[in-house]
Amino acid sequence: MDTIASPLMWTAFGGLVALALLADLVLMRHGGAHRVTFKEALGWSIGWVAVALAFGGWLWWQVTQSAGAAEGQRIALEYFTGYLIEKSLAVDNIFVFLMLFSYFAVPEEQRQKVLIIGVLGAIVLRAVMIFAGALLLAKFHWILYVFGAFLLLTGIKMLWAAGKEPDLEKNPLLRWLTGHLPMTRGYVGSQLTVRENGKRLYTPLFVVVVMIGITDVIFAVDSIPAIFAITKDPFVVLTSNVFAVLGLRAMFFLLAGLADRFHLLPYGLALVLMFIGAKMLLIDVYKIPIAASLGVVAATIGATVVLSLLRPQPGKKAAW
């Protein structure tokens, strides 16, 4: 696997992620299980974006010093484009998380624990899938066409389903879990399992954690091929993915009360996936410049967000 990163850059990235996880797991949970306020979530969200931007600036500087200004600019553009794509797709994760929390009536103070597990699982899963994908691409160029076709079809399917409420009652995994696991009648604090009369029982929180894990798998399968259309460097793919995921928990609490304001965003995400899929399919015919890709993604996501605020759903008030 060819990469621009030196051992020092890998070490610096690993150390930064370890510190970031420590901050997310310890500092954000200061005071124990509690309802995260909008102000608290906004502060953390701004902080995570600042960390991601700072890392991108450091990456540009490092590559420029070792490989020249042109290479530094290329890598930085790839990183920021990948970060924007992954951050945008993470919003779709949040919509699904909200639906699951609402369906299972997860108490506000217990949502942090579920999201912590979800973030850790997403980071590990994505790291494994990214290195596997990089190895495959290094040996089999035609895998790009498979990724491209998959993303194009996924985008079309997402566009078709946009605006429709998913029916959790018909989810086969959820039906299997609730039908085969001995369950408690309600939540037992933050416990995932308990013992009653010598028998192991599972709480609804356990089912939610499993469903969040499956959601991570599904979205990783969608998002990782998307960033491989931007760059094949595993360091750029991994760093942009991880920094997008690190702020997922804070972004959830930030957008939890505003999700219905962005009702047109799924259409924008679908169009982005279709664009990236088409870019991969055309890669041997015409390589769309990274700057153009960044512009298309930013303009598409920005336009659907603005239109969502200007044209609220029937029965909803405008954002201003």
Secondary structure as UniProt FT lines:
FT   HELIX           7..22
FT   HELIX           23..27
FT   TURN            28..31
FT   HELIX           38..67
FT   HELIX           69..103
FT   TURN            104..105
FT   HELIX           108..110
FT   HELIX           111..139
FT   TURN            141..142
FT   HELIX           143..161
FT   TURN            162..163
FT   HELIX           168..170
FT   HELIX           172..180
FT   TURN            189..190
FT   STRAND          193..196
FT   TURN            197..198
FT   STRAND          199..202
FT   HELIX           204..228
FT   TURN            229..230
FT   HELIX           234..246
FT   HELIX           248..255
FT   TURN            256..258
FT   HELIX           259..262
FT   TURN            263..264
FT   HELIX           265..281
FT   TURN            282..285
FT   HELIX           290..310
FT   TURN            314..315
//
